[in-house]
Amino acid sequence: MRDEVGEDLRAAFLEMLELAGTECDVRGERRRALKQVKKKEGYVVFQFADEFAIEVGGRFMEIATETRKARQN
């Protein structure tokens, strides 16, 4: 039963990513994430569906920002 609940929660999280997620470029790979600005004061937190390695000081870029769109035009 616990596995079923976990699978249902993951399915709901993946649906939230699809509806409200933002695209990020992580070392040239596109990944969707939920962007949280109120989770920790002074920080922006991105929640990805799957874990992946990133080096200390590593960076990724939110693709769907207005600033990025303006620079591309």
C-alpha positions in Angstrom: 0.0 0.0 0.0 2.8 2.4 0.8 4.2 1.9 -2.7 0.9 2.9 -4.2 0.7 6.1 -2.2 4.2 7.0 -3.2 3.4 6.3 -6.9 0.3 8.5 -6.6 2.2 11.3 -5.0 4.9 11.1 -7.7 2.3 11.1 -10.5 0.7 14.2 -8.9 4.1 15.9 -8.7 4.8 15.1 -12.3 1.5 16.6 -13.3 2.3 19.8 -11.3 5.6 20.0 -13.1 3.8 19.7 -16.5 1.3 22.4 -15.6 3.3 24.9 -13.5 6.9 23.9 -14.0 9.6 26.0 -15.6 12.2 24.8 -18.1 15.8 24.8 -16.9 19.1 24.2 -18.8 21.3 21.9 -16.7 24.7 21.4 -18.4 22.9 21.5 -21.8 20.1 19.2 -20.8 16.5 20.5 -20.4 14.8 19.7 -17.1 11.5 20.9 -15.7 11.3 22.1 -12.2 9.0 23.8 -9.8 10.3 27.2 -8.7 9.7 28.2 -5.1 10.5 31.7 -4.0 8.8 31.6 -0.5 10.3 28.3 0.7 13.5 29.9 2.2 13.8 33.7 2.6 16.3 35.3 0.2 16.7 32.1 -1.9 15.0 30.6 -4.9 14.5 26.8 -4.7 14.0 24.6 -7.7 12.4 21.2 -7.2 13.2 18.7 -10.0 11.5 15.3 -10.5 14.7 13.3 -10.4 17.9 13.8 -8.6 21.2 14.5 -10.5 24.7 15.4 -9.7 25.8 19.0 -9.7 29.2 20.2 -8.6 29.6 22.8 -5.8 29.4 26.2 -7.5 27.7 24.6 -10.5 25.0 26.6 -12.1 21.9 26.1 -14.2 19.7 28.6 -16.1 16.0 29.0 -16.1 15.1 29.0 -19.8 11.6 30.5 -19.6 12.4 33.8 -17.9 11.3 37.2 -19.4 15.0 38.4 -19.3 16.1 35.4 -21.4 13.2 35.8 -23.8 14.0 39.5 -24.3 17.7 38.7 -25.0 16.8 36.1 -27.6 14.6 38.5 -29.6 
